[in-house]
Amino acid sequence: MKSVITAIDEVALGNDRKCSMHSSPSPNCSGPVVAVVTFDDAGGKDNHWNVCHWWLTNNPDAVAFQRHR
């Protein structure tokens, strides 16, 4: 089953969360976590990713979700 985004919730700047998509140093990671993405997939419902600004603005599924909400 493909992952399906069900919510994107912004988080306060200055939080101490680590980006789930770039857990090791990455040239794409733009730094602090700016949102928590909730998604459903074959592993279950209401899974969560902490994401940076780069991921939120470059992931095709995230971009499409934001465009249609």
N, C-alpha and C positions, 0 to 999 in steps of 0.2 A: 504494500500500500504506500502510495506517495504521501509525504508529509503535507498537511493542509493547515495553513495559518488560520487561527480562529480569533486572535486578538493581538494587538500591539499596544502596549502600555508604556508611556514615557516614565522614566525614573528621574529623581532629582540629581542635578549635577553635584559632583563632590562625593558621590557614593563610593564605596570600596569594592564594588563588584568587579569581577574579571570577565572579559568577553569570552563567551562560550565558543565562539567561532574561531578565535585566535588565541588559544590558551598559551601558546608559545609566541615569542616575538615574531611579528609578521609585518612586512612592509605595507600591507593593506590595512592593518588595524589602525584606526584613527584615535585610539586612546580610550577614554573612559566609556563605560556603558551608558547608553542614552535611553535604552528601552528594554523591556522584557517581552519576548515574542512567545505566545502560547500557541501550541500546535497539536494536532492529532496525527498519529501514524500507526503503523502496525504494532509498535511497542506499547501503545495505549493512548489514552486521551489526557488532555491538559498537561502536556509536557511543556517545559519552559527553557528558553534560551536567553541568556543575557547577551545583548548585541551592541556593538559600537556603531557610530554614525556611518562609517564606510559600508558595513554590511547592510545596514538598514536602507541605504540609498543605492546599493549596487546589486542586491539579491533580487532576481526577477520576480520571485513570488512575493517578497515584501513590498516591492514597488507596486505590483499589481494590486495587492491587498489595500495599500494606502490610497491608491487611485480610486478604488471603488467603495470606500467607506464614507 
